Amino acid sequence: MIRTSQQPISVAILAGGQSKRMGADKALLRLPPDDKPLLQIAIEAVRPISDDVFVVSRPRPEYGRF
C-alpha cells in the first residue's frame, strides 16, 4: 500500500506482553521461509508507508538491533 497523501504518518508496533502461553518472546520468534524474527517482519511490512516506525514495549535489550 502506497500512501498518496502528503501528511506524515508514524507507525507504532506493539511488542508487549509476557508470552506466557507461547513460552518465548513472540517478537523474536523466527518464521519461515526467511527465518526472520516476527518483529523484523512487522517493521519491514510498514516501512513503505512511513520512515517513522517505533516499537512499543517494556525495556528489552534484545530489541535494540531493530
N, CA, C and O atoms as a GROMACS GRO file, in nm:
protein
  264
    1MET      N    1   0.084  -0.117   0.000
    1MET     CA    2   0.000   0.000   0.000
    1MET      C    3   0.089   0.124   0.000
    1MET      O    4   0.172   0.140   0.090
    2ILE      N    5   0.074   0.208  -0.096
    2ILE     CA    6   0.150   0.331  -0.106
    2ILE      C    7   0.058   0.448  -0.072
    2ILE      O    8  -0.052   0.459  -0.127
    3ARG      N    9   0.103   0.533   0.018
    3ARG     CA   10   0.022   0.649   0.057
    3ARG      C   11   0.035   0.757  -0.049
    3ARG      O   12   0.143   0.782  -0.101
    4THR      N   13  -0.076   0.820  -0.080
    4THR     CA   14  -0.073   0.929  -0.175
    4THR      C   15  -0.083   1.064  -0.106
    4THR      O   16  -0.057   1.168  -0.167
    5SER      N   17  -0.120   1.064   0.021
    5SER     CA   18  -0.132   1.186   0.099
    5SER      C   19   0.007   1.242   0.130
    5SER      O   20   0.104   1.167   0.137
    6GLN      N   21   0.015   1.372   0.149
    6GLN     CA   22   0.142   1.435   0.182
    6GLN      C   23   0.162   1.446   0.334
    6GLN      O   24   0.268   1.488   0.379
    7GLN      N   25   0.061   1.408   0.412
    7GLN     CA   26   0.074   1.414   0.557
    7GLN      C   27   0.167   1.305   0.606
    7GLN      O   28   0.155   1.189   0.565
    8PRO      N   29   0.261   1.340   0.695
    8PRO     CA   30   0.348   1.236   0.751
    8PRO      C   31   0.269   1.144   0.843
    8PRO      O   32   0.169   1.184   0.902
    9ILE      N   33   0.314   1.023   0.853
    9ILE     CA   34   0.248   0.925   0.938
    9ILE      C   35   0.356   0.854   1.020
    9ILE      O   36   0.465   0.826   0.971
   10SER      N   37   0.322   0.824   1.144
   10SER     CA   38   0.409   0.745   1.231
   10SER      C   39   0.343   0.610   1.251
   10SER      O   40   0.220   0.598   1.249
   11VAL      N   41   0.425   0.507   1.270
   11VAL     CA   42   0.372   0.372   1.290
   11VAL      C   43   0.429   0.317   1.421
   11VAL      O   44   0.550   0.315   1.442
   12ALA      N   45   0.338   0.274   1.509
   12ALA     CA   46   0.379   0.210   1.634
   12ALA      C   47   0.353   0.060   1.622
   12ALA      O   48   0.242   0.018   1.588
   13ILE      N   49   0.454  -0.018   1.652
   13ILE     CA   50   0.439  -0.164   1.653
   13ILE      C   51   0.438  -0.206   1.800
   13ILE      O   52   0.534  -0.181   1.872
   14LEU      N   53   0.330  -0.268   1.843
   14LEU     CA   54   0.316  -0.310   1.981
   14LEU      C   55   0.381  -0.446   2.000
   14LEU      O   56   0.343  -0.544   1.936
   15ALA      N   57   0.480  -0.451   2.088
   15ALA     CA   58   0.552  -0.576   2.115
   15ALA      C   59   0.550  -0.601   2.266
   15ALA      O   60   0.653  -0.631   2.326
   16GLY      N   61   0.434  -0.589   2.323
   16GLY     CA   62   0.420  -0.608   2.467
   16GLY      C   63   0.376  -0.748   2.502
   16GLY      O   64   0.367  -0.835   2.416
   17GLY      N   65   0.348  -0.766   2.626
   17GLY     CA   66   0.301  -0.895   2.673
   17GLY      C   67   0.414  -0.980   2.726
   17GLY      O   68   0.532  -0.954   2.701
   18GLN      N   69   0.376  -1.082   2.800
   18GLN     CA   70   0.476  -1.167   2.864
   18GLN      C   71   0.496  -1.300   2.792
   18GLN      O   72   0.583  -1.378   2.830
   19SER      N   73   0.417  -1.327   2.689
   19SER     CA   74   0.430  -1.450   2.610
   19SER      C   75   0.422  -1.576   2.696
   19SER      O   76   0.490  -1.675   2.670
   20LYS      N   77   0.336  -1.571   2.799
   20LYS     CA   78   0.324  -1.686   2.890
   20LYS      C   79   0.277  -1.812   2.817
   20LYS      O   80   0.333  -1.920   2.837
   21ARG      N   81   0.176  -1.798   2.734
   21ARG     CA   82   0.126  -1.917   2.662
   21ARG      C   83   0.224  -1.966   2.557
   21ARG      O   84   0.235  -2.087   2.534
   22MET      N   85   0.295  -1.875   2.494
   22MET     CA   86   0.390  -1.911   2.389
   22MET      C   87   0.517  -1.971   2.450
   22MET      O   88   0.578  -2.061   2.391
   23GLY      N   89   0.556  -1.921   2.566
   23GLY     CA   90   0.676  -1.971   2.631
   23GLY      C   91   0.804  -1.906   2.583
   23GLY      O   92   0.912  -1.938   2.633
   24ALA      N   93   0.794  -1.818   2.487
   24ALA     CA   94   0.910  -1.746   2.434
   24ALA      C   95   0.861  -1.612   2.381
   24ALA      O   96   0.742  -1.596   2.352
   25ASP      N   97   0.951  -1.517   2.368
   25ASP     CA   98   0.916  -1.384   2.318
   25ASP      C   99   0.869  -1.394   2.173
   25ASP      O  100   0.948  -1.428   2.085
   26LYS      N  101   0.742  -1.364   2.150
   26LYS     CA  102   0.686  -1.376   2.014
   26LYS      C  103   0.755  -1.283   1.915
   26LYS      O  104   0.772  -1.318   1.798
   27ALA      N  105   0.796  -1.165   1.960
   27ALA     CA  106   0.859  -1.069   1.870
   27ALA      C  107   0.991  -1.123   1.814
   27ALA      O  108   1.033  -1.085   1.705
   28LEU      N  109   1.055  -1.211   1.889
   28LEU     CA  110   1.183  -1.267   1.845
   28LEU      C  111   1.168  -1.404   1.780
   28LEU      O  112   1.266  -1.464   1.735
   29LEU      N  113   1.045  -1.454   1.775
   29LEU     CA  114   1.017  -1.584   1.712
   29LEU      C  115   1.051  -1.578   1.564
   29LEU      O  116   1.002  -1.490   1.492
   30ARG      N  117   1.134  -1.668   1.518
   30ARG     CA  118   1.175  -1.671   1.377
   30ARG      C  119   1.074  -1.751   1.294
   30ARG      O  120   1.033  -1.861   1.332
   31LEU      N  121   1.036  -1.692   1.181
   31LEU     CA  122   0.933  -1.753   1.098
   31LEU      C  123   0.987  -1.787   0.959
   31LEU      O  124   1.068  -1.713   0.903
   32PRO      N  125   0.942  -1.899   0.905
   32PRO     CA  126   0.979  -1.934   0.768
   32PRO      C  127   0.907  -1.842   0.670
   32PRO      O  128   0.808  -1.781   0.709
   33PRO      N  129   0.949  -1.829   0.549
   33PRO     CA  130   1.056  -1.905   0.486
   33PRO      C  131   1.193  -1.842   0.505
   33PRO      O  132   1.295  -1.906   0.478
   34ASP      N  133   1.198  -1.716   0.553
   34ASP     CA  134   1.326  -1.645   0.560
   34ASP      C  135   1.394  -1.653   0.696
   34ASP      O  136   1.506  -1.604   0.712
   35ASP      N  137   1.328  -1.715   0.793
   35ASP     CA  138   1.383  -1.730   0.928
   35ASP      C  139   1.408  -1.594   0.994
   35ASP      O  140   1.502  -1.577   1.071
   36LYS      N  141   1.321  -1.496   0.963
   36LYS     CA  142   1.333  -1.363   1.022
   36LYS      C  143   1.248  -1.356   1.148
   36LYS      O  144   1.145  -1.424   1.157
   37PRO      N  145   1.290  -1.275   1.248
   37PRO     CA  146   1.207  -1.255   1.366
   37PRO      C  147   1.075  -1.184   1.329
   37PRO      O  148   1.072  -1.101   1.238
   38LEU      N  149   0.969  -1.218   1.399
   38LEU     CA  150   0.838  -1.158   1.373
   38LEU      C  151   0.843  -1.006   1.379
   38LEU      O  152   0.780  -0.939   1.298
   39LEU      N  153   0.917  -0.951   1.474
   39LEU     CA  154   0.929  -0.805   1.484
   39LEU      C  155   0.992  -0.746   1.359
   39LEU      O  156   0.946  -0.641   1.312
   40GLN      N  157   1.092  -0.808   1.304
   40GLN     CA  158   1.156  -0.759   1.181
   40GLN      C  159   1.057  -0.765   1.065
   40GLN      O  160   1.053  -0.673   0.983
   41ILE      N  161   0.980  -0.870   1.057
   41ILE     CA  162   0.879  -0.883   0.951
   41ILE      C  163   0.777  -0.769   0.961
   41ILE      O  164   0.739  -0.711   0.860
   42ALA      N  165   0.733  -0.739   1.083
   42ALA     CA  166   0.637  -0.630   1.103
   42ALA      C  167   0.697  -0.496   1.062
   42ALA      O  168   0.630  -0.416   0.996
   43ILE      N  169   0.821  -0.471   1.101
   43ILE     CA  170   0.887  -0.344   1.065
   43ILE      C  171   0.900  -0.332   0.913
   43ILE      O  172   0.871  -0.226   0.857
   44GLU      N  173   0.942  -0.438   0.848
   44GLU     CA  174   0.957  -0.434   0.702
   44GLU      C  175   0.822  -0.414   0.632
   44GLU      O  176   0.816  -0.353   0.526
   45ALA      N  177   0.716  -0.465   0.692
   45ALA     CA  178   0.583  -0.451   0.631
   45ALA      C  179   0.534  -0.307   0.632
   45ALA      O  180   0.461  -0.267   0.540
   46VAL      N  181   0.571  -0.228   0.732
   46VAL     CA  182   0.521  -0.091   0.741
   46VAL      C  183   0.618   0.013   0.686
   46VAL      O  184   0.579   0.129   0.668
   47ARG      N  185   0.741  -0.023   0.659
   47ARG     CA  186   0.839   0.072   0.606
   47ARG      C  187   0.792   0.144   0.478
   47ARG      O  188   0.823   0.262   0.462
   48PRO      N  189   0.719   0.079   0.388
   48PRO     CA  190   0.676   0.150   0.267
   48PRO      C  191   0.582   0.268   0.295
   48PRO      O  192   0.568   0.356   0.210
   49ILE      N  193   0.517   0.270   0.412
   49ILE     CA  194   0.424   0.380   0.439
   49ILE      C  195   0.479   0.484   0.535
   49ILE      O  196   0.420   0.592   0.550
   50SER      N  197   0.592   0.455   0.601
   50SER     CA  198   0.645   0.552   0.696
   50SER      C  199   0.793   0.527   0.724
   50SER      O  200   0.839   0.413   0.730
   51ASP      N  201   0.865   0.636   0.742
   51ASP     CA  202   1.003   0.628   0.788
   51ASP      C  203   1.009   0.639   0.940
   51ASP      O  204   1.113   0.613   1.000
   52ASP      N  205   0.898   0.679   1.000
   52ASP     CA  206   0.890   0.696   1.146
   52ASP      C  207   0.820   0.575   1.206
   52ASP      O  208   0.700   0.577   1.232
   53VAL      N  209   0.898   0.470   1.228
   53VAL     CA  210   0.846   0.344   1.284
   53VAL      C  211   0.911   0.324   1.419
   53VAL      O  212   1.033   0.335   1.433
   54PHE      N  213   0.829   0.293   1.520
   54PHE     CA  214   0.886   0.268   1.652
   54PHE      C  215   0.816   0.150   1.718
   54PHE      O  216   0.701   0.118   1.687
   55VAL      N  217   0.889   0.086   1.808
   55VAL     CA  218   0.839  -0.032   1.878
   55VAL      C  219   0.801   0.010   2.020
   55VAL      O  220   0.878   0.076   2.090
   56VAL      N  221   0.680  -0.029   2.061
   56VAL     CA  222   0.632  -0.001   2.194
   56VAL      C  223   0.641  -0.130   2.275
   56VAL      O  224   0.575  -0.229   2.243
   57SER      N  225   0.724  -0.129   2.380
   57SER     CA  226   0.740  -0.248   2.464
   57SER      C  227   0.805  -0.206   2.594
   57SER      O  228   0.846  -0.092   2.612
   58ARG      N  229   0.813  -0.301   2.684
   58ARG     CA  230   0.892  -0.275   2.804
   58ARG      C  231   1.038  -0.275   2.762
   58ARG      O  232   1.070  -0.323   2.653
   59PRO      N  233   1.127  -0.224   2.844
   59PRO     CA  234   1.269  -0.221   2.805
   59PRO      C  235   1.321  -0.362   2.775
   59PRO      O  236   1.318  -0.451   2.860
   60ARG      N  237   1.368  -0.381   2.654
   60ARG     CA  238   1.421  -0.511   2.611
   60ARG      C  239   1.549  -0.488   2.533
   60ARG      O  240   1.543  -0.441   2.419
   61PRO      N  241   1.666  -0.520   2.590
   61PRO     CA  242   1.791  -0.502   2.516
   61PRO      C  243   1.792  -0.579   2.384
   61PRO      O  244   1.858  -0.538   2.289
   62GLU      N  245   1.720  -0.690   2.379
   62GLU     CA  246   1.716  -0.773   2.257
   62GLU      C  247   1.654  -0.699   2.139
   62GLU      O  248   1.680  -0.733   2.024
   63TYR      N  249   1.572  -0.598   2.167
   63TYR     CA  250   1.506  -0.524   2.059
   63TYR      C  251   1.594  -0.413   2.002
   63TYR      O  252   1.558  -0.352   1.901
   64GLY      N  253   1.707  -0.387   2.064
   64GLY     CA  254   1.795  -0.279   2.022
   64GLY      C  255   1.841  -0.290   1.878
   64GLY      O  256   1.865  -0.189   1.813
   65ARG      N  257   1.853  -0.409   1.827
   65ARG     CA  258   1.900  -0.427   1.688
   65ARG      C  259   1.796  -0.387   1.584
   65ARG      O  260   1.828  -0.373   1.466
   66PHE      N  261   1.672  -0.370   1.629
   66PHE     CA  262   1.566  -0.332   1.536
   66PHE      C  263   1.549  -0.181   1.533
   66PHE      O  264   1.464  -0.130   1.460
   0.00000   0.00000   0.00000
